[in-house]
Amino acid sequence: MEIKVQHNIKKFTANLNKFKRVDIPKVNYAAMNETAKKVVHMEKLGMKKHFDRPRPTTVKSVFFIPAKRNKMFARITFRHWAQEFIHRNIVGGVRAVTNTAVPTVNARLNQFGNIPGRRTGVVKRNQFIATINNIYGVWERNKRTNALKIIHRFETNPVYESIYPFYRIAKKTTNTFFPRNYNRIAKYYIKKAGYRVR
């Protein structure tokens, strides 16, 4: 998923046409890129707010592809490896997977809220896979009391909620900062072209 940082350029460039020596296209794409940089910053803050202890690499996965003279938009997107995970948290819906381990309140998770060593297997020592009381998952037996507790449930096609307002953050940030960036950058290039700026 991605979003493009664009705006009603005609509305902003109308007053610049009288400054013949000003490089208007450069003003346009420079303002878009400054705004896109701000959007990326706000999206990172959004992930830290809405995700449960996101990994630093997940937060850093959002970036922007800058606008250019022949491409009048900046694209906000995510690294390829993070696309599926981020998308599920933006739009919600069903993840097509069979018997994926979902941690319970009994699970010991790492600092990012994930199952440690998941790639090597979710079953650790003193644990075993079984269906008990119609619950299929990873169980653990207390050696002293012989009591059982569920560590991870195995779920098929788990449903995810929409928790990350990616598009709302991008739209609000663009609407707030693009006019400011445009005016500031336009004044800079007007002055650079030799015109007086009020």
C-alpha positions in Angstrom: 0.0 0.0 0.0 1.1 3.5 -0.6 -0.2 7.1 -0.8 0.8 10.0 -3.0 1.6 13.4 -1.7 0.0 15.8 -4.1 -2.0 19.0 -3.8 -3.9 21.5 -5.8 -0.8 23.0 -7.4 -2.8 25.4 -9.6 -4.1 27.1 -6.5 -0.6 27.7 -5.1 1.2 28.5 -8.4 -1.3 31.1 -9.6 0.5 33.9 -7.8 3.9 32.7 -8.9 3.3 33.1 -12.6 4.2 36.8 -12.4 7.7 35.9 -11.3 9.1 34.9 -14.6 12.6 33.9 -13.3 11.3 31.6 -10.6 11.7 27.9 -11.3 8.1 27.0 -10.5 8.4 23.3 -11.1 11.3 23.2 -8.6 9.1 25.0 -6.0 6.4 22.4 -6.6 8.4 19.2 -6.2 10.5 20.7 -3.3 7.3 21.5 -1.4 6.0 18.0 -2.0 9.2 16.4 -0.8 9.4 18.5 2.4 5.8 17.5 3.1 6.5 13.8 2.3 9.4 13.9 4.8 7.0 15.2 7.5 4.4 12.5 6.6 7.0 9.8 7.1 7.8 11.3 10.5 4.2 11.4 11.5 3.6 7.8 10.3 6.4 6.6 12.5 4.9 8.3 15.5 1.6 6.7 14.5 3.0 3.2 14.5 4.6 3.8 17.9 1.2 4.9 19.2 -1.1 2.3 17.6 1.1 -0.8 17.5 2.0 -2.9 20.5 5.7 -2.3 21.0 6.7 -2.3 17.3 10.2 -3.3 16.4 12.5 -0.4 15.4 12.9 -2.0 12.0 9.1 -2.0 11.5 8.9 1.7 12.4 11.8 2.5 10.0 10.1 0.5 7.2 8.1 3.5 6.1 9.9 5.8 3.6 9.1 8.1 0.7 10.1 8.2 -3.0 10.7 11.8 -3.8 8.9 13.9 -6.4 10.9 15.1 -9.4 10.5 17.6 -12.2 8.9 15.0 -14.4 7.0 13.3 -11.6 5.0 15.7 -9.6 4.1 13.5 -6.6 6.0 12.0 -3.7 5.1 8.4 -2.8 4.8 7.2 0.8 5.2 3.5 1.1 6.8 0.6 3.1 9.7 -1.7 2.6 8.7 -4.9 0.7 9.2 -7.2 3.7 6.8 -5.1 5.9 4.0 -4.7 3.3 1.8 -7.6 4.3 2.0 -7.0 8.1 1.4 -3.3 7.8 -1.5 -3.7 5.3 -3.3 -6.1 7.7 -3.1 -3.5 10.5 -4.4 -0.7 8.2 -7.4 -2.4 6.6 -8.0 -5.3 9.0 -9.5 -8.5 7.6 -8.6 -12.2 7.4 -5.0 -13.5 7.2 -5.0 -16.7 5.1 -2.9 -19.0 7.2 -3.3 -22.4 8.8 -2.5 -23.1 12.5 -0.5 -20.0 13.3 0.5 -19.6 16.9 -1.3 -16.7 18.7 0.1 -16.0 22.2 -2.1 -16.0 25.2 -1.7 -14.1 28.5 0.5 -16.9 29.7 3.1 -16.5 26.9 6.5 -15.1 27.6 7.1 -12.5 24.9 10.1 -10.4 24.0 10.3 -6.6 24.4 8.4 -6.1 21.2 5.5 -8.3 22.1 6.5 -11.2 19.8 7.1 -14.9 20.5 10.9 -15.2 21.0 12.7 -17.6 18.6 9.5 -18.1 16.6 11.4 -19.1 13.5 12.9 -22.1 15.3 9.6 -23.2 16.7 7.1 -22.0 19.3 7.4 -25.1 21.5 10.0 -24.5 24.2 11.1 -26.9 27.0 8.4 -28.3 29.3 5.9 -27.5 26.6 3.9 -29.7 24.1 1.3 -29.5 21.4 -2.1 -30.9 22.2 -5.9 -30.4 22.0 -7.2 -30.0 25.6 -10.8 -28.9 26.3 -11.2 -28.5 22.6 -8.3 -26.0 22.5 -5.5 -26.8 20.1 -2.3 -25.2 21.0 1.0 -25.2 22.9 0.5 -26.3 26.5 2.8 -26.3 29.5 2.7 -28.5 32.6 3.8 -27.2 36.0 6.2 -29.9 37.3 5.3 -29.2 40.9 1.5 -28.9 40.8 0.9 -30.9 37.5 -1.4 -28.1 36.5 -1.7 -27.3 32.8 -1.9 -23.8 31.1 -2.3 -22.8 27.5 0.7 -20.8 26.1 -0.2 -20.3 22.5 -3.4 -21.1 20.6 -3.3 -22.3 17.0 -5.6 -20.4 14.8 -6.6 -20.7 11.2 -7.4 -17.6 9.2 -7.2 -15.2 12.1 -9.1 -11.9 11.8 -7.2 -8.6 12.3 -8.7 -5.3 13.4 -7.9 -2.0 11.6 -5.7 -0.3 14.2 -3.3 1.9 12.2 -4.9 5.0 10.5 -2.2 5.3 7.9 -4.3 7.2 5.3 -5.8 9.5 7.8 -2.4 10.5 9.2 -1.0 11.1 5.7 -4.0 13.2 4.6 -4.1 15.3 7.8 -0.3 15.9 7.7 -0.4 16.8 4.0 -3.3 19.3 4.4 -1.6 20.9 7.3 2.0 21.2 6.2 1.9 21.4 2.4 0.6 25.1 2.3 3.2 26.1 4.9 6.1 24.4 3.0 5.0 25.7 -0.3 4.8 29.3 0.9 8.2 29.1 2.6 9.9 27.4 -0.4 8.3 29.8 -2.8 9.6 32.8 -0.9 13.1 31.4 -0.9 13.1 30.9 -4.7 11.5 34.3 -5.4 14.2 35.9 -3.4 16.9 33.8 -5.0 15.6 34.9 -8.4 16.3 38.5 -7.5 12.8 39.6 -6.6 11.8 41.4 -3.4 9.9 39.4 -0.9 7.5 41.0 1.7 
